[in-house]
Amino acid sequence: MSIISPLKVLISTPTARLVFVHGFLGSRADWNPVVQYLPDSVDVYALDLPGHGCAKQLRPKSFKGFVDEIKGQLQHLPDDGIPLFLVGYSLGARLLMHLATQFDADECSIAGFVIEGGNFGLQQESEIESRWENDCRWITRFKACPLTEVLVDWYQQGVFASLTFDQRKGLIEERLNNDGEALAEVLSATSLAKQDYLLPLLQSAKHKIYYIAGENDEKFCRLYESSKVGYEVISGAGHNAHKDQPNKYAKKLTQLLSLRDTDSL
């Protein structure tokens, strides 16, 4: 089953191709605001992760299963040698980081990865145990409680501290089309506690990897600084930078990836 599809139609040969991968609770539609600001010559695709959007019934049982699903979806892209950039947010970013450590540099014509708010993983056993205990509480709630109630608390977490009341309210309303049981299964399989610690592998990866964080996303700005990786900042944005500032996000992608037709911005 193909769950990857174009977000716009091109009438000429593209100069580059982007594939967007959303975060937990999201869908391929999350990227629509960004697409309108990208150069006209860029071919844009997005996919729904298992347990989300049109892939709600698809539920791999392991972190590797989710990574393999993305690899499988990439096989549905045109085989035309157009440079391919994979862009992921949060959970999508974590999955793409795993992917970046697996692919050879010349495989699938991948030209680079863009990681927005992606965690490298945990190193200490105590951190892993604590995270799993915390995620288990969320898993139980997603299974047993009304989704509205769970989402209200979900968006009170520290990483979303920069959200305004209206932004938080809007996100909750958007995410109500999810299925609590599916979300519980996704979180069980993709918890940060189930992820490898990727920073050393990413530092030696053959692909070009770009990191992005919102100006007001204190957690990830601090993480990238302490990890000594270069990263780009989206001004006026929080953890969900592409949603907060789609125009600035598109301009940043255009600059980072040297996309053509920048006058269209």
N, C-alpha and C positions, 0 to 999 in steps of 0.2 A: 504494500500500500504506500503510495506516494503522499507525503504530508508536507512536501516542500513545493512552493509555487511562487511565481513572479508577483511582485507588488506593483509593477508598472509594465507597460508594453513599449518596446523600442521599435523604431522603424528603420534603424540602421545598425551596422555592426558596432557592438559596444567596445569601449576602450578598457573597461574593467568590469568585474562582477563582484557584488557584495552578497553575502548570505548572513542574515541576522538571526540570532538565537536569543529568545526572550528569557526572563527569569521566572522563578517560582511564582505561581498564581497568574502569570501573564499569558499572552498569546501572540501569534504573528502580527495581529493588528496593532500591537503596541508600537510598532516601528513606522506606521503610516505617516505620523506627523513629521518624521525625519526625512522621509523619501521625497516629499515635495520640494525640499531645499537642496537635494543632491543634483549634480550636473546631469544634463539630459542624456549624456552618452554613457551613463553608468547603468548596467543591468542589475536589478535588485531583486533578490529572493528572500523569503523568510520561511521558517518552518514552525509548526506547533510541536512542542516537546510532548512526549508521552504523558498522558494524564491531564492534558490541557487542550483547549480549543477543539479542533476536529479530531484530535488524537486521544480523547478522554478514555477510550476503551483499550488503548495500547499502554501496558504497564509492565515494563521490564522490572525484574526483581533485584537488580544490582546496579551499582554505579557504572560498572563496565557495560551493562546492558544499555544504559542510556547513551553512553559514548558510542557504542557500536551502532545504535539507531541513527545517530547523526551521520556517522560514516556511511551507512547505507543510503541515507537520503541524498548525500552528496553525489551518489552514483546516478541520480536522476537529472543532474545538471547537463547542459550541452557539453559535448566533448569537442571543444573548438580552440583550446589553447589560450582563451582569454584569461588574463591574470585574475586570480580568485582571492578575495579577502574575506575572512570569517570574523564576524563581529558578535560578541556575546556580552550579555548583562547578567551579573549576579550568578544564579545557578547556571545560566547559559554560558557565562564566562568560565566558570569552574569546569564545565564539561569540555569547553574548547581548549582550556589549558592542558587537560589530559590528552586531547587530540594532538595538540602541538608537540607533545613529547613522544608521540607514536609515529607520525608521518615523516617520511623522508622529504628532503627539501624539494625534490622535483615531482612529488606525488600529487596528482589531481591539480596540477598547475597552481598550487597554493602559493600566493605571493606574500601572505602575512596574516597575522591575527591581531584583532583589537579587543582588549580585555577591559571591560567597564565594571568596576566594583567587584572584582573577582578575588576570592580568598585563596591563598596558596595552600592552605591546609594547616593542620595542627601537628605539633611535634611532641609535646609532653603527654604521657599517658593520662595524667590527671586532667588535662584540658580535653582530651578525647572523651574520657568518661563523663566529665561534666557536661560537655556538649550533647552527648548521646542521651543523657538523663533529661536534659532540657528539651531536646527534640522529641523524646518519647512522650513528654507531657503534651506537646503540641499535636503529635500524632493521635493521641487519645482524644483530644478535644475535637480535631477535625472529623474523627469518626463519630463522635457521640453528640456534639453540640450543634445548634443552629449556626450556619455559616456566618451570618451577620454578626453574631456574638463573638465568634472566634476572630473574624477580621478586624473588628473594633480593637481588640487587644493586640492582634498581630502588628497593626500599624502604630501601636504605642511603644514598640521596641526602640531602643536607643538609636539604631542605625537610621530610623525614620524621624529623628528628632527635629529635623529642619522643615518638615512638612507643616504647612498652615492648616487651619481647621478645614477650609474648603478643599484643599488638596487631598487631605486625608479622607474626607467625606466622599470626594469624587472617586478615589481609588477603591474604596470599599464598595461603592455602587458598581463599578466596572467589574470587580472580581466576584460578584455574586453569581455570575454565570458558570462558576466552577462547581465541581462535585466534591463534597467533603471527603468521601471515601477514597476517591481517586487521589486527592491531595495528600491524604494520609499515607497512601502507598508510595507516592512520589517522594515524600519526605523521608520515609523509612529507607528507601533505596539510595537517596542522594544526600543524606545528612552530611554535614561537614565532617562528622566523626567517621564516615565511611570513605572519605577521600584521602588519597595519598598526599604527602607533603611534597609539593611540586617545585618549589623555588629553585633548588640546585639543578634540576633537569631543565627548567625553563631558561636558566642562565646559560646553559650550554646547548640550547636548541638551535637547529640550523635555520629555522624560520625567523623572520623579523616579527617581533612581538611588541605591540604598542599598548601602553596602559593609560586608562582614562579614569578620572575621578571628579565628582562635583566639588566645587569650591567649598560647599558647606557640609560635605561628607567627611567629617573629622576622623571617623574610624579608618576609612580607606586611604585618606591622605597620609595619616600617621603610619599605616601599615606599609605603604609603598616607600615612604621616606625611611623607615626603620629597616626595610628590606634592601635599601639602596638600589632600587630600580627607578629609572627615569619614567616620569609620568606626565601626562597633560591634564590641565585643569579646565573645567568648564565653569566659567564664572556665573554666579547667580543660580547654581544648581546644587541639589542635594545628592542622595545616594542614587536616585533614578534620574541621572543627568539627561539622558536622551528624551525623557518625558518632560522634564522641567524646562529645558532649553533646546528644543529640536533644531532651531535655526543655527544656533551656535555649535551644536553637536555636529550637524551636517558640514558646517564650515571647517570644523576641526578634522573631521574625517577626510575632507577634500584636501586639506593641507598636509596631513600626515601621510596619506596614501598617494599623494601627487596625482589626484584624479584630474581629468581634463575638463574643459568647458566651465571653468570657475566663474566666468561672467554670468552664468545662469543663477548664481547665488545673489 
